[in-house]
Amino acid sequence: MDHSAFLMDNRQLTLHRKEVLRMVLRKMMSHALDTIIVTDLAVIRWLTGFSGSSARLLITREKSWLFTDFRYKEQAALEVVVAETVIAADGFAAELGSGRYPLGETVALQSDHVTWHEATRLIEQILGKQRVIPVDSFFDEFRMLKNEIELTKMRRAAEISELALEVVLPMISSSVTELDIAAEITYQHKKLGAERDSFEPIVAGGARSAMPHATPSKARFKSGELIVIDIGCVYEGYASDQTRTVALGHVSDEAREVYRIVQEAQALGIASARCGMTAKELDDAVRSFIAGHGYGDEFGHGLGHGVGLQVHEEPRISPKGEYTLQENMLFTIEPGIYLPGKFGVRIEDTVVMGPQGAMPLQRLSKELMEL
């Protein structure tokens, strides 16, 4: 990106963050909240652009403050525009109790992203002065809808992971281990411009592929087995997530049949997704298809999940998913069938909802590849 494009991108992000803060303030007022204490680092990055590992955000009806420590003084000055930065030498709790900030009468605390120890300290500072209200999932309705800048970053993250897969797939043979391939994925992600993996790569062959979240091991791949590879990376703060199941050599007829069912189920999920339907309706369409082929008990996880600054966000595409699918929501579609002691199959794309339905970010073939 050239310098002028970088400046334009930053200006657009700043305008977007200011608008999001206005939406947050409107929601605070509708809930009779004077202040909200934000402890979730992903939300803080989304609202302010601050990417450090130590921060708290105070949003009041008059102003917002970002609190961090000396290590991030220069970084915060570069990244944060929509809030005033405070270097809290004695910690956030001490700052909160200093009386320098107009908290109002009602203070909301992110109960789903704070430890009991910190919550107790914060409440001690303001108890008797303000009423403390626990809130959870307060920002989800805003974060689920991605703007074009966010989508651009996520498309690039998906592209990087696909390029990494194209490099590592030819490396798979009986002479390498799951750990070898996982390490190469991480290396390729960074080499291609990612900040890091969005989660530890899942590389699992043979019977281990029946464990949906298997940790890569020292096991070498064997001819005639299926291999599940689930990877993602982070590009400029935004995550990707994708799974392909491949074969080393020729696999059994049973494995090919299960692969075909999962492939068709995944295609059905993409084709069925429409704005206006609920997440659980989409999950049910695919789950019923798999159950109709006799493998309902072997598909034990949700159909998908939102992706953004975190690799697992709302909306959850599951039997309990209550959110209505909307344009610019972004989530995975990842059905799987897992037969313990034999093999597993999962195929996953990340899709973005448009007016005509779901469009995958990934392009890599979903035909069974025999390496």
Buried (B, 14 or more C-beta within 10 A) or exposed (E): EEEEEEEEBBEEBBEBBEEBBEEBBEBBEEEEBBBBBBBBBBBBBBBBBBBBEBBBBBBBEEEBBBBBBEEBEEBBEEBBBBBEBBBBEEEBBEBBBEEEBEBBEBBBBBBEBBEEEBBEBBBEBBEEEBBBBEBEEBBBBBBBBBEEBBBBBBBBBBBBBBBBBEBBBEEBEEEBBBBBBBBBBBEBBBEBBBBEBBBBBBBBBBBBBBBBEBBBBEBBBEEEBBBBBBBBBBBBBBBBBBBBBBBBEEBBEEBBEBBEBBBBBBBBBBEBBBBEBBBBBBBBBBBEBBBEBEBBEBBEBBBBBBBBBBBBBBBBBBEEBEBEBEEBBBBBBBBBBBBEEBBBBBBBBBBBBEEEBBEBBBEBEBEBBEB
